[in-house]
């Protein structure tokens, strides 16, 4: 078991050109936020999934020099690439091939893949993963969750195929216990009414009581509900963002639901949004999640993923990641 | 995502307006993701048919972007939009960029986000 971080946590610093990719990697090593290093291919590498020999060599040298451990290369299953239609299964499988090859070339043992891939697609990609000796980890990200029919169908196929080259990447954003307070505060600063913020929070709590959505229609209904709510309160300019946040980022899965998929968990996105004065994460039940992971003998990486940057431009992302890593370490030693 | 980072700079020279914009998202997107640009100078719309989009040295009309699913807008690259200026010497500008997010689909279809910034 190791700890680490995804460079996605530092999106703002990278996007604003305050840190280059190489500087971010060095910063992670210098601040002791590794050893695990995860990157998003389409973010960190221009031209991805095509890699130049020069880039590959430079990256491998950087890893050797910093002593970091490449954990997961986050690939994207862009089924909605075209405007005239969705990609066919053949096209989507072909779209993933060079991304899987890129992971091997850069030394990443896990390729994070996404929910557009069906059980059949994963079975067809298995020989590609075997050829490159990498493991495909399908991310379980809100609004999906461990009990979602699409995830259960993948689990069934994994059990049938029984390959160590197939697995899951749980994202803790599927298991929130509260809407992050920093987001509500940000909306308040932007001038949105307390009535709207109360209504957003109340709506999320109603969804929480309903439980994680079992159908796409149920999620679609929730999404539309938040859009309408925002428009009713004069927040039409942020309606889509609010719906994405409330129904797409802040999931409702009970912690115990993850037990089904933990035997197949090959990497973990330790998603978090904020850390309070006591060092805890008020919106993500980090201690409970780590306790379950530990009880199931998880041996992979806890890859800290700070997504608070979406609305929080104030807090230092490196300090945020260090704080969550400390919380995880404490949770790991609880009971010993 | 990060809408306040969209507008880098803008200018009006004669009858043409120019603006440098950043992507309100975190990773490279295909040009087919750029669904729309709605641009205003002092509240007056820049005619949509006059707007061009330039990234990595290649210029397109907005309606030429949807079929370009094999060309990319890298996240660190600024895009330059130009169009017919509806006013001379404007004191402010506003823009909305609509982007399809190709890996997120919901019951409503491929996710289409709209992000706005103003100066």
Interface residues (C-beta under 8 A of the other chain):
Chain A: X8 X11 X12 X14 X15 X16 X17 X40 X42 X43 X46 X47 X48 X76 X77 X78 X79 X80 X81 X82 X83 X84 X86 X114 X116 X143 X216 X217 X219 X220 X221 X223 X224 X237 X240 X241 X244 X248 X309 X310
Chain B: X1 X2 X5 X22 X26 X27 X28 X30 X32 X66 X67 X69 X72 X74 X75 X76 X77 X100 X101 X102 X103 X104 X105 X106 X107 X108 X109 X110 X111 X112 X113 X114 X115 X116
